[in-house]
Amino acid sequence: MDLWTALLDVLILLSAALVLGTLCERLKQSALLGYLLAGMLVGPNALNWMPNHEAVVKIAELGVALLLFTIGLEFSWQRLRTIGPIALGGGTLQVLATGALAAGVANTCGLDTRPAVAIGAIIALSSTACVLRLLIARSEIDGIYGRNALGILLLQDIAVVPLVIAVSMMSREGSRADVAWEVTRALLAAVLMAGVLYVLLKYVVPRLLGTDEAARNRELPILLAMITAVGAAWAAHQLGLSAALGPFIAGMLLAESPYAAQIRGDVSSLRTLFVTLFFSAIGTLADPAWTWQHWPLVLVVVAAIVIGKSAIVTGVALIFRSTIAHAVATGVCLAQVGEFSFVLAEIARENELIDADLFKLVIAATIGTLFLTPYLVAAAPALATLARRLSTRGAPTSTPQAPEASESVSSLHDHVVLIGFGPAGRRVAEALLTRHKSRIVVVELRRKSGDIARDYGLQVFTGDATHHEVLEHLHVEHARAVVVTVPDPSAARQIIAGVRALAPSTPVIARARYHVYRWELILAGAEIVIDEEDQVGVRVAAAVRRLLRGAEDR
């Protein structure tokens, strides 16, 4: 391989990604779509501007390993616990259910058991890079369905490692005993590698970087991160494991070190490069001519994936006590096939589990679902609202859980309705406890937050305040004020509109998580909107003034 020719290919690919990514952003689309288009355009199946295409794909595979390293840096069991049981339990159930259903359908269509299971593993994963990027850009990651999606995606990222091992093992010929030995050997090798990395990162590295001289040099933690990630990838490959397994384990171990915060910040720009190169390289695998010749089949497979995954994720979210609206929104957001599915597809093709035509179908369908993802995420709130309306049409009127305090519902009058008891809601309650404790009525959908409110000695209703029936039960027309502290702007807008429809004269005070949503909440009917970004600026300016006054006095 000519190094400079391969470097030119990478330059061409990244340049095309820059141009088309910028164009997509100007058209209000995700830049990831531009990266995919760039790869399809300059790849071997279109303009063929990359003679060393295979070398670029290999470089992109290293990028995948390093991308898993950065995901490992973000992962922690504590983070999963804060999201709730839908992360561990719901994510596991979703991967198993989606994989089993997809494998069953593939087997029914004529595939043998092993290729069918490989197809199930490929389809089980969704796109962490694409979905989280879109939710953050739309300021919906703080919403209930945004947290649901985050939890399931984190578990899927963990599931990549056993799925890679499983797909690799299925290609091995031999008896069941031989396959069992290979699986056992792989697990022992993974445990050995994890043990060595733990000793190095827990005991050796802190001694090397614990000196004052090392602490002052910001280059050393970056070198540590790169050496750890690349070294772990090499070690995993030498042990016969997936090269992505080592960096993921190394990232998880480094996440517990005192250098984690600085490393996360320093490698963020490298992660952007990895994601861009990876998605662009994915695009080069697509065969536009084959896709055009078989477009009815591709369309059917894309529709089946989107509908099937939406239904499964929605069902999982309902099992874990999400409302129908939040469950549907979560399902729609995760209806695509993810970036790590390409890794599984490549492994399946290299090990001859799937043939060339099936590989092209998988790539075309996966890219098709990724193209639809920005539109699905944008449509999720509207589809959730539609689902809620359809679910309540003709159904008996539901009421929220009665408060545990002694005051009856019918006696609610001149009270303060506090909707949401997260950190913002708790600060509001604490400010009112001394003089107005008996007036506070808390509405909270999450049981854990509701229990915290009960510990404060407050009346608590468990229910979804976006439902008119819940607001009616709270007698908002007799309330002194309604305070909306939920971070989800879509839910806050619906709640305010519902209060305004039932109680036109009741004052509504709302929290705007981001400045861009302030006027939306005002137009929905809020009299006072506390703009968090604006308030942060005011508080920072006040702190700077105090600091300057103190310096002048000295």
N, C-alpha and C positions, 0 to 999 in steps of 0.2 A: 504494500500500500504506500503510495506517495503521500507523505505527511502534508505537503503544501497543497496538493490537490484536494485532500480531505478537508483541510482548513478552509479552502475556497468554497467547498460544498456547504460547510457549516455557515460561512459568511453569506452565501446566496440564500440559504434557508432562513436564517435569522433576519436578513434584509427584507425578504418577502413577507415574513411574519410581522415585521415592524410596519410595513406599508399597509397590508391588509388588516392588521389588528387596529391600526389608527383609523382606517376607513370604517371598520365595523363600529368603533366607538363613536365616530361622528354620526353614524346612522342609528345611534342609540341601541346598538347590539353589543353582545359580549365580545371582547377581544379574542377570547378562546376560539370563537368561530373563525376569526381571521387567521389564527395560527393553523387551524385544520385546513382551511382553504389554501393557505400558502404551501403546505406540504403536498396537497393534491395537485396544485398547479405546476410546481417545479419538479415534482417527483418523476419516477421512471415511467409511470403510466399516463403522463400528460406531456409537458414540454421536455421532460428528461434533461434538465439543466444540471443534474447531479450525477456524474459518471461514477463516483464513489459512494453511491447511495447506501450500500450495505455498511460501509464504515461509519457513516453518520448515524445509522440505526444503532450500531454498537455503542457509539458515544452516548446516544440518547438512553440506552439501557443503563449505562453508568449513571446518567442523570436521574433515572428512576430510583436507583439504589440510594443516591444522595438525597432525593426527595423524601424517601422513606425515613432517612436519618432525621430530617427536619421535622417530620410528623412525629417520630419518636420523642424528639425534644419537647413537643407540645403535649404529649400524652402523660397522664398520671391517673392513678386510681381515684385520687381525691377529686379530680375534675369530673370523672364519670359519676361519682357519688353526688356531686352538686347538681348534675343534670337530672338524676333520678333513676328509677328502675328501668325506664324505657331505654336507657343507654345499654346496660349490660343484658338485661333480659329481653327487651324488645329488639335490640340489634341482633342478638343471637337467634331469636325466633325468626326474624325477617330473613337472615342469610340462609337458615335451614329450610324454611318454607319456600322461598323463591328458588333456591337450588333444586329442591326436590320436585317442585312443579315443573320447572323448565326441563329437568332431566326426564321426567315422565312424558312430557309432550314430545321431546326429541326422540325418546325410545319408541313412542307410538308412531312417529313419522318414519321409523325404519332404521334408526341408528342403533348400534350395539350398545351394551350397557356402559362400557368405559368411555366411549366418545360422548354418550348422552350425559354422563355425570360431569365430564369436562365442560360441556355446554352449560350445564346447570351452574357450575362454579363461576363461569364467565359472566353469566347473566345476573348472578346474585349480587354483584357489587354495583354501587352507584358512584357518581363522580364527586369526590370530596373537593377537589380543586375548583370545579365549576360551580357547584351548588353553594358552597360557603362564600365564594367570591361574589356571587349574585345576591345572596341574602345580606351580606355586609354592605354591599353597594346600595341596596334598597332599604337599609336600616331595619331589617326584619329579623335579624339574628337574635334579638332580645325577646321576640314574641314567643308564644308558647309553641307554635308549630316550628319556629326557627330553632328553638332548643331541642325539640323532638328530633328534627333532622340532624342537628349536630351530634346528638347522642348516638343515633343509629350509624352515622357516618364514621364516628370514632371507633365503634365496634367493628365496622366493616374494614377499616384500616388495619386493625389487629388481625382480622380474619384472613387478610391477604397472605400472611405467612403460612398458616396451616393449609390453605387452599393451594398455594404454590407447591408445597411438599406433596400434597395429595395428588395433584395433576401430574407431577413428575413421577411419582411412584406408580401410577396407573399404567404408565408406558412400559414398565418393566415386565419382561416375560418370565414365566416360571410358575411354580406351584404357589398355593396360598401361603405355605410356610416360607418360601423364598421372599414373597412380597412382604410378609409380616416381619421377616428379618431386616429387609431394607428399610421399612418404616421405623423399626426399633433402632437400627443403626443411625438413621437420620436424626431421630429424637436424641439419642445419646450424644451425637456430634453437636447438635444444637445446645444441649445442656453443657457440654464441655466448653464450647465457645463462649457461652454466656458466663460460665464460671471464670474463665480466664479474663474476659473483659471486665467482670465485676472486680476482680482483684486489682487489675491494672488501674481502673478508673476510681476505685474506692481508696486504695492505699498508695499506689506508686505515683500517680499523677499529682495528687495533692502535695506530696513531698517535693516534686519537681517545680510546681507552680506556686508553692506556698510562701516563697521568699518575697521580701519587699521589692526586690529588683524585678522579679517576674510579674508582680502585681501592677507595676507601673508600665509594663510593656503590653499594649493591647494587641500586638501581633501574635503573641504566644497562644492565647485562647483560640484564635482563628486557626493557627497551625494545629493545635490540639484537635479541634473539630474535624479538620480535613484528614489528618493522619488517622484519627479514630474511624471515620466513616469509610475511607478508602481501604484502610487496613482490615477492617471488619468485613468489607465486601470481598476482598481477596481471600481472607481466611474462610469465609463461607463457601466460596467457589472451590477452594482446595479441599474442603471437607465433603464435597459433593452435594452441597446445599444450594438453595437459591442465593444468588449474590445480594438480593434485597434483604434477606433475613438478618445478616450481620449488622448492617447500618441501622436497621430498625431497633434491634436489641441495644446497640451502642447508644443510640439516641435516647432510649428510655433510661439507661443507666446514667448518662450525662445529665439528664433532666433533674436528677436529684443532687447534682453537685453544686457548689457555690458559684460555679462559672456559667451555669445554665442561662441566666438572664442575658449576660453579655454575649454568649455564643448565639442565642436566638436572634438577638439584634444584629449581630455581625454577619450571620449567614442568610439573612432575609433577602438580600439582593441576589445572592447565589441561587436561592430557591426560585426567584423570578426567572432567572436564566434557565434553570432546570425545567420548569414548567413550560416555558416557551419552546425550548428545544424539543421536549418530549411530545407536546401536542403537535408541533410541526412535523416531527418524524412520524407520528401516527398518521398524519395526512398523506405521507408518501406511500403508505401501505395500501391506500385505497386504489381501486381500479375503476375509474369513471366509466370506461367503455363497458366493462362487465356489469357494473351497476345499472347502466342504461339499458342493456339487453335484458336484464332480469328485474326491471323495476317493479313489476307487480308482486313478485316474491319478496323483494326487499321491503316494499310498502306494507305487506301483510305482516312480516316479522316485526317491523318497527311498531306497528299498531298493537300487535299482540304483547310486545314487551312493555310498552307504555301503559296499556290498560291493565295487564296482569300485575305489574309491579305496583302501580297505583292502588289496585284493589288489595294486594297483600299488605302493603305498608299501612294502608288505611285500617285494615282489620287488626293488625298488630297494635296500632295506636289506640284503637277502641278497646282492645283487651287490657291495655295499661291505662284505662280510664280517661283518655282524652275525649273531648266532646266531638260530635260528628263533624263540626266545622274544622276544628284543628286537626282531626285525623285525616280528613280529605286533603287539606292543605299540605300536610306532611307527605302524604302519598303522592300527590302531584309533583312536589319538589324532588322526590327521589325516584322518578319514573324512568330514568335513563340508565344506560350501562356505563360503568366508570372507566377511568383511565388505566387502572391496574388490571382491568379485564384484558387489555391488549397484551400485557405481560403473560397472562394465563393462556391467551390464544396463541402467542408465539411459542410457548412451551409445548402446547398441545400439537401445533403443527410440526415443530422440530422433532418431536417424539412420535410423529405419525399417528396420533390419536384422531386427528381430523385431516381431511384431504384439502387440496388447493381450493376447490370450489366452495367448500363449507367455510374455509378460512376467509375467503373473499366475502361470503355472505355475512359472517360474523362481523367483519370490519365495517362493511357497508351499513349494516343495521346499527352498530354501535355509534358510528359517526352520525347516522341519521337521528338517533336519540339525543346525542349531544347538541346537534343543531336545534332541536326542539326545546332543549332545556331552558334557555333564557325566556322563551315565550310561556313555558309551563310555570316557571317560578313567578313571572309577572301575573299570570292568570290565577295563581293559587288562591289569593284572598277572595276574588270574585267567585270562583268555583266553590270555595268554602261557604260563602254566604248563601249561594244557591242550594248547596247540600243541606244547610241548616233549615232553610225555608221549606224545602221538600220534605225533610224529616218531621217537621212540626205540622205540615198540612194534614189535616184530618186526624191527627193524633190528639189524645187527651191532654189538656193543659197540665204542664208539670210545675211543681213548686219546689223551691229550694229547701234545703234542710232547715228545720226550725232552729232558732237560736237556743243556746244552752242556758242563757241568762233567764232570770225569773220574769222579766217583762214580756208580755205577750205581743204578738205581731200586731194585733189590732190597736194596741195602745201607742204605737209609734207616732210621735208628733213632735215637731220642733227639734228633730234630731239631726245629726251630721252623718251622712252616708259616706263611708270611706271605702272606696273600691280599689282593692289591691293592698296586700300587706307585706310587700317586699321591703327592702331597706328604706325607700322613700316613704311608703305608707307608715312604717314604724316611727320614722322621725316626726311625721304629722301627729300620730297618736300620742307620742311622748310629750309633745308640746301642749297637747290639750288635756292630758290626764289630770292635772292638778285641779282644774276648775270645771271641766266639761266631760269627765269620764263617763257619766251616766248617759250622755247624749250620743256617744260614738257607737255607730253600728257598722261593723266590718263585713264586707262581701269579698270572699276569697275562694277561688276555684281549687287551689292546691291545699290538700289536707295538712301538710306540714306547716305551711304559713298560717293556716287557720288555727292550728294548735298553739302556735306562738301567740296569736292574738288572744286566745282564751287564757293563756298564762298571764297576760296583761289584765285579765278580769273584764274583757270587753265582750259584748254580744257579737256573735259571729254567725253569718249565713254562708253555707257552702253552696255556691252556684255560679253560673256564668252570666255576668251582668250584661252581656250583649243580647240576652233574651229579654223581651219585653215583659214576659211573665214574672221574671225575677225582679225587675224594677217595680212592677205593680205590687208585688208582695212586700216590697220595702217601703211602700207609700212615699215615693219620692215627691209627690205633690204636696205632702205635709212637712217635708224636710226643711231645716234651716239652710242647709247647703249640701251639695254633692261634690266630693273630692275624688278625682280620677287620677290614680298614680300608676296605672299599668304601663309598662314600657312599650308595648306593641302599639304603634300608631294606628293601625287599621282597627284593632279592637277598641282603642280609646275613642276613635271617631264614631264607631257604631254605638258605644255606650252613651256618648254625649248626645247623639241624635235621638236615641231612645228616651233619655231623660227629658230632652227638650220637647219631644212629642207628648209625653205624659204630664209634664210639669213645666209649662212655658215660663212661669215666673220664678222657679227655684234657681238660685245662683249655682253655677257650675264652675269649679276651679279644676284645671287640668294640668298635667305635667307633659311637656314636650321634650322627648328624649333628644331630638335633634332640631336645630333651628328651622330646617326646611319644612317641618310639619306644623310649625306654629300657626300659620294662617289657615291650614286645613282644620285644625281644632277650633279655631275661632269661628270659621264659617259653619262648622258643625253645630255651634251653639254655646261654646264655652265663653263665659264672661271674662275670666282671668286665665291666662295660660302662662305657666312658669317655664320659661325657655332655659333648659339646662346649660346649653352652650353659652348663652348670654350671661347667665348667672355666674358661670365659671370665670368668664372674662371680668365681671364686676369684682368678684372675690379676689382674683389674682391682682387686679389693679389696686384694690384696697391694701393688699399685703405689700405691694411694691411701695405705695405711698407711706405706709407705716415704717418700712425699712429705710426709706430716704429721709423721713423726718428724724428717725433715730440717729442716722449718720450725721445729719445737720446739727442736732443737739449736742453731739459729742465734739 
